[in-house]
Amino acid sequence: MSGFLRSLTTATLLLMISGCGSLLSTPAPNDLYQLTSPPVTETTSKSKILWHLGIDYPDAIGGLHAKRIAIRENKNKVGFIQGMRWVEPLPEMLQTLVLETFEQSESFTFVQRQTIGLVTDYILQTEIRDYHVINAAQAGQQVHLRVQAKLVDRWKKSVFFENTFEYRISVSGRGKPQIITAFDQITHQFLESLLEWVAASSYNMHCVIGQPCLKNEPTE
């Protein structure tokens, strides 16, 4: 009799677990998205920048260090879009895009990811402060990007130039493709402006071929 009760109890528990499992909603799969670097455009200057430039891994605040795509309902409420993810953590993806943009410009004699042991003259440091969708009642959805950038002398540990890049762009629709298109467009704006700013900073220091650097000698 005890064996029958044990079997009955086990069967009942299995049915209960099975029933509970059927009530649990299965999470929808995430669509993965990858941003792109801007198309290559011809530079007006033929001078090569003498800097050996390292692209540091970006810092990120407010949950922007992950793969989740952020959305801001108001200034105090930040969430994440369900069913959408970046293919890799946002700082890692942005570092790759910056590197690709700088390499494709062919403006630098040397540019690489900044790693331990890599000998460079300057380090480009960035901090992602805003990189999200805004739900605005009247203006509709927008994408907001704000990144702070610093050019740091690797040897003197001092900041030579500092700038904040900020852009907003409207999303033409409310679907996932439209959101990613807006992210791509605003990222292109940022990358093009960042490249122009870094190049202008080097020219301000005359750190181009044929002219000595005013602030720092290029690495041998």
N, C-alpha and C positions, 0 to 999 in steps of 0.2 A: 504493500500500500504506500509506504514511504517513497519507494522508487517511482510509483505512478505520480505521486504529488510533485516530486522533484521534476519529472518530465513535463508535467502540466505547467508548473511554475516557469520552467525554462522556456517553454513554447509561448507562454503569455508575455514574458519579458521580451522575447524576440519580436513578437507582434507589435508590442508597444514601441520598441526602438524603431522598427520599420515604419510604423505610423508617424512617429515624430520626424523621421528623416524625410518623409514625403512632404511634411509641412514646411521644411526649411527651403527657402528660395535659393536656387543655384546662382551664384554671381555671374553676371554677363561677362563674356570675355572682353578684354581690353583691346582697343585698336591702338596700334603703335605708330608713332609719327616721328619723322626725321626732318629737321630743318636743313636748308641748303645755304651755301655761300653765294654771294652775288656774282653775276657774270663778269668776266674779265673785261676791263676797259683799258684803253691805251693811256698811259701816263704822259703828262705834258713834259715832264723832265726826264732826260736820259741819264741823269746822275744816279749812281748806285749809292745807297746809304751805307756808310762804313760800319755802323753799329753791328756788333754781334748781339742780337736781340733774343731774349728768352721770354716765352709766353707762359706766364705762371698759371697755375690752376685757379680758376675764379673762386672767390668766396661767395656765399649766398646767405640771405637772411629770410626769415619768415616762412620757412618750409620750402623754399625754392631750390633746395639742394637735392631734391629727389626727382623721380621720374614723373610724379603726378603733375598735372596741368592745373594751375591755380586759377580761381575765379573769385573776384571781390564783389560782394553784394553791396557793401557800404564801407566807409572808412574803418570800421571796427570789426567787420566780419569777413573772414577769408575762408573759402572752402576749396574743394577740388572737383573737377568735372568727372563724373562717372563715365566709365567705359573708354576713357582716353588717357594715354600715357605717352611720354617721350620714350624713344627707343633706348635711351641711356640717360643717366642723371643729367639734369640741365647744365650744371657747371662743366661737366666733361664734354657735352655736345658743343657748348659755346667755345670752349678752349680749342676744339678741333676746327670749328668754323673760323675763328680768328686766325689760326695757323694757316688754314687753306687760303684764306683771303690774302694774307701777307705773302705767302709763297707764290700765288698766282700773279700777284702784282709785279713780281720780279724787280722790286725796288730795293731789296736788301741783299747784302753780300752773304749774310747768314741769319737765319731765323729758325728757332726750334722750340719745342716744349721745354720749359725750365724744369730741370731735374737736378737731384743732388749730384754734385761733381761736374755739372756742365759749366764750362767757362764762358761767360758772356760779359758784355760791357753794361748792358741795361736790361732790366726786367720790366715787362709790362704786367702790372697787377690790376685786376678788375674785381669789383664787388657787385653782384646782382642784387639790386634793391627792389625793383619791381619788374615782373615779367609774367603778367597775368591778364585774364579777361575781366573787363568791368561790365557789370550789368547796370546800365544807366536807364532809368525809366523813360526819360524824354529823348535822349540821344541814341538809344539802342545800345547794342553791344559794341565795346571798343576793346582794343588790345593796348596795354600800357607797358612800356619798357623804360627802365631807368637803371643805368649802369655807371658806376664811378670808375674812372681809370687813372692810374698813376704810372709814370715812368720813373723808375728807381735806379740810381747808380748802384750797381752790385757791390762795388768796392767801398764806397763811402757811406752806403746805407742811407742815402739822402734822396728825397723826392725832388726831381728837377721840374717836372711838369705834372699838372693834375687837372682833370676835367670831368664833368658829369654830362652824360648823354641821356636825353629824355625825349621820348616820342609817344604819341597816341595816334591810333589809326582806327577808323570805323570798320566793323565787320559787315560785309555785304550779304546779310542773311543770318540765319541762326543755326545752320547745320555744321557738322564737324568739318567738312572740307573748307567751308568759308572761314571758320575760325583758324585753321592751320594756314590757309592762304594769307590771312592777315598777320599771323605770327611770322611767316616767311618774309613778307614785305617789310615789316618793321625791323626784322633782324638784318635784312639787306641794308636798310637805311643806316642802322647802327654800325655795321661792319665797314661800310664805305666811309662814313664819317670818322670812325676810329682810325682807319688806315690813313686818311688825309691828315688827321691831327698828329699822328706819330711821325709822318713824313715831314710835316711842317715844323714840328719840334726839332727834328734833326737838321733841317735847313736853317733854323734859327741859331743853331750851334755850329753851322757850317760843317757839319759832320758828313760830308759827301766826298766822293773821289775828286782829288785835285785841290782840296782845301783842308787844312788841319782842323781837328775838332777843338772848339774853344773850351769845352768843359771837361772833356775826357779823351784820352788817346785810345784808338781802337786796339782791341786785343791782338797780340801777335799770333 
